[in-house]
Amino acid sequence: MLTALWYGLGTAVPLFLGAVIGLRYDLPRPLLAGLMAFGSGAMVAAVSTELFAPAFADQGLWAAGGALMLGALVYVVADRVIERKLGPAALGWALMLGALLDGIPENAALGTTLASGVGGAVLLVAVAVGNIPEAVAGAASMRSDFSHRTALLMWGVTAVLLVAVVVAATAFADSLPDAGIPLIQAFAGGATIAVLADSLMPEAYREGGWWVGICTALGFLVAFALGA
């Protein structure tokens, strides 16, 4: 359980630090683009090696593929609802809720991966790196609407919730049916793919241009090497 706590902190601390940076500093946009691209590449490696591959091997194409597509559908629909309800004037809220929305299945998959004894290092790196630019952008968008203390409190609560998800998923993984862990992993993989297509990759290219492809490939290589 201590391992789950450390892994949970490994995803949550970068999120909170990103919020601190976003509230206090104006980082160069190319730097944020590079971080988003690196995180995207790491997430691609995590989805393929630690999320979908085990589910496919255990449950087959139809069950694992169905869970993958369901994860993508749930994220896309929920993200669309957030956008329509909050609108562009509440971008900070939307990004914070988005971090929670994609963080819950990712951290749940991380917890179940730890419980299964597969590893989790690739997924940890992918989630941690992806959380930084998301939190920086979200917190920066809150400057005009909230005090620094209030904004930090909201991001801090989000970080604590994500730690709790990892710990709870690890603790209750043994009580899940045999198909539970791989299907949760596949579901999280689908949600992660939707996050990449909907947010991280388009935003990275918009802010950074052609060279973010190099950062994406580097992120994939680093994460894949960690899981090798």
Buried (B, 14 or more C-beta within 10 A) or exposed (E): EEEBBEBBBBBBBBBBBBBBBBBEEEBEEEEBBBBBBBBBBBBBBBBBBBBBBBBBEBBEEEBBBBBBBBBBEBBBEBBEEBBEEBEEEBBBBBBBBBBBBBBBBBBBBBBBBBBBEBBBBBBBBBBBBBBBBBBBBBBBBBBEEBEBEEBBEBBBEBBEBBBBBBBBBBEBBEEBEEBBBBBBBBBBBBBBBBBBBBBBBEBBBEBBEEEBBBBBBBBBEBBBEBBE
